[in-house]
Amino acid sequence: MRKLSRRQQENRKKTDRTIYSDSIEAIKILRETATTKFIETVELHANLNIDPKYADQQLRTTVTLPHGVGKSIRIAVLTNDSNFTEATENGADIVGSNELIEQISQGNINFDLLIATPDMMPKLAKLGRVLGPKGLMPSPKSGTVSTTLSTTLSEFKKGKFEYKADKTGIV
């Protein structure tokens, strides 16, 4: 087996306990052990001891982080012709109606998030097989079906994202 460097040995001693009950202590140790020359990312996996099979224990919501998520996302807006200018002025990368539906049905998905207006949802229903497995299908619960495009686009550009519990109850 390879010999660990001095820095790695010191980091192993600091992190000998892998479960931290206090988040402030965990962040302190995380900052002490960060010695790379690039900006590191952190993931938090929380076991909530819930069973998502039951309807009252399902967890799915959105949150807006104060400093964003650290990456820019490409947003496509599916709306009627009268809202095209509003969507482009508020930062939408791709705006369309029927022609965008045709592009998506052909498999041209070059966006990270799809926002739709309620009047376009019946036309979008046939794309459920394409968008559903990728997690791109707009839904009112996640806030991607909206009549107020300006506020919705600004929220998602600032760093609003959706999280949900997986089948084992971990977020």
FENPEUR-V995250 format. One record per residue. RES is the residue in one small letter. PHI is phi in whole degrees, 0 to 359 (none if undefined). PSI is psi in degrees with one decimal (none if undefined). OMEGA is omega in radians with two decimals (999 if undefined). Layout:
res	phi	psi	omega
RES	PHI	PSI	OMEGA
RES	PHI	PSI	OMEGA
//
This chain:
res	phi	psi	omega
m	none	145.4	3.13
r	294	149.6	3.07
k	275	135.4	3.13
l	281	147.3	3.10
s	288	167.1	-3.13
r	299	-41.2	3.14
r	296	-42.6	3.13
q	293	-36.9	3.10
q	296	-41.3	3.11
e	295	-40.7	3.11
n	294	-36.6	3.10
r	295	-37.1	3.12
k	293	-37.0	3.14
k	288	-31.3	-3.07
t	251	34.1	-3.13
d	292	-25.8	3.07
r	261	117.8	-3.02
t	270	-16.1	-3.13
i	251	121.0	3.13
y	247	127.1	3.14
s	274	-19.4	-3.12
d	251	122.2	-3.08
s	290	-30.6	3.14
i	293	-40.9	3.10
e	295	-40.3	3.14
a	295	-40.6	3.12
i	292	-37.1	3.11
k	298	-46.5	3.13
i	291	-34.0	3.10
l	298	-42.7	3.12
r	291	-34.2	3.13
e	291	-35.6	-3.08
t	271	-4.7	3.14
a	281	110.1	-3.11
t	232	15.7	-3.12
t	275	167.4	-3.11
k	265	4.8	3.12
f	239	168.8	-3.13
i	280	121.0	-3.11
e	271	157.1	3.06
t	246	156.1	-3.10
v	232	137.4	3.04
e	245	142.3	3.10
l	243	124.0	3.08
h	245	116.2	-3.09
a	247	125.4	3.08
n	269	112.8	-3.05
l	264	-0.5	-3.11
n	54	44.7	3.06
i	247	157.9	3.09
d	246	102.1	-3.06
p	294	-4.5	3.09
k	293	-28.8	3.14
y	271	140.8	-3.06
a	295	-33.8	-3.11
d	280	-4.2	-3.14
q	246	12.8	3.11
q	278	144.1	-3.13
l	231	119.1	3.10
r	205	115.7	-3.11
t	204	177.6	3.12
t	240	156.0	3.11
v	216	145.1	3.08
t	250	118.6	3.14
l	278	146.1	-3.06
p	293	-28.7	-3.12
h	243	18.9	3.10
g	79	-175.9	-3.12
v	260	-3.1	3.07
g	95	-2.5	3.10
k	219	152.4	3.14
s	269	141.9	-3.12
i	245	149.1	3.08
r	267	122.3	-3.08
i	250	129.4	3.04
a	251	138.5	-3.14
v	242	126.9	3.11
l	253	108.2	-3.05
t	210	175.1	3.10
n	278	172.0	-3.01
d	297	-28.6	-3.07
s	288	-19.7	-3.12
n	258	8.2	-3.11
f	299	-45.8	-3.09
t	293	-39.2	3.11
e	298	-40.2	-3.12
a	290	-41.9	-3.12
t	289	-34.9	3.12
e	293	-29.0	-3.09
n	264	12.6	2.96
g	103	15.3	3.09
a	286	135.6	-3.12
d	277	-37.2	3.14
i	231	128.7	3.13
v	232	134.0	3.13
g	192	177.9	3.07
s	227	-105.7	-3.09
n	293	-37.5	3.13
e	293	-32.4	3.07
l	291	-37.5	3.08
i	297	-39.8	3.11
e	294	-39.9	3.11
q	296	-42.1	-3.14
i	294	-40.1	-3.14
s	293	-25.9	3.08
q	279	-11.0	3.11
g	102	6.6	3.12
n	274	87.1	3.13
i	248	97.8	-3.14
n	242	48.5	3.10
f	213	162.1	-3.12
d	258	-20.0	-3.08
l	213	137.2	3.12
l	242	121.9	3.10
i	249	134.8	-3.10
a	229	154.0	3.01
t	268	154.8	-3.07
p	301	-30.3	-3.13
d	288	-16.4	3.12
m	265	-8.1	-3.08
m	297	-38.4	3.08
p	298	-35.0	3.10
k	288	-28.5	-3.09
l	278	-12.6	-3.07
a	299	-32.4	-3.11
k	288	-12.9	3.13
l	266	9.9	-3.12
g	300	-34.7	3.14
r	290	-28.1	-3.13
v	274	-46.9	-3.04
l	276	-29.0	-3.06
g	301	-53.0	-3.13
p	296	-24.2	3.12
k	274	-7.7	-3.13
g	77	22.9	-3.09
l	255	-2.9	-3.10
m	291	123.7	3.13
p	295	142.4	3.09
s	214	147.2	3.13
p	295	-29.7	3.14
k	295	-36.9	-3.13
s	273	-4.8	3.09
g	85	13.0	-3.12
t	264	0.4	2.97
v	247	113.7	-3.01
s	209	149.9	3.04
t	268	-23.5	3.11
t	264	89.0	-3.07
l	292	-34.0	-3.07
s	296	-47.2	-3.13
t	290	-38.6	-3.14
t	296	-44.6	3.13
l	295	-40.8	-3.13
s	294	-37.4	3.11
e	296	-46.0	-3.11
f	289	-30.5	3.07
k	290	-31.5	3.13
k	287	-23.9	3.11
g	129	27.9	3.07
k	282	133.1	3.09
f	217	163.5	-3.06
e	255	140.4	3.01
y	226	153.9	-3.13
k	209	159.0	3.10
a	281	138.8	3.09
d	278	-173.3	-3.03
k	290	-13.2	3.10
t	261	-1.3	3.10
g	91	16.1	3.14
i	257	135.1	3.10
v	259	none	999
//
